[in-house]
Amino acid sequence: MNAALFVLATFFLNSLTFYLSPVALLLLLGYSHTKRFTWLCHFWLGLTLALAPLGAFVAATGHFDLYTLLLAIGVLLWVGGFDIVYSLQDAEFDRAHHLFSIPVAIGVGGA
């Protein structure tokens, strides 16, 4: 229901926002499964949060902008890095449950 309302709301903003809304939903809904498949899960989280400033700009203007894209890349890297640091405390749990993360892939010392 919430996903349908999200897509409906984007319809009333502009066509680009509407067409990109399923992509945003798939990225957001897919995050919770990424630790089962890839150690890049930290950057997937960063990407989903980076969609906020990017999506807000596209919703307001109907187009992309280089500076907003750079801001989104900054958010992606900041959140991804923060999540790597946060995941250090879960490395043993992730390893025991066969979950993927950078601390499991390269070790806590390397992360």
Secondary structure, DSSP 4 states (H G I P E B T S, - for coil): -HHHHHHHHHHTT-HHHHHHHHHHHHHHHHGGGGGGT-TTHHHHHHHHHHHHHHHHHHHHHSS--HHHHHHHHHHHHHHHHHHHHHHGGGHHHHHHTT---HHHHH-TTT-
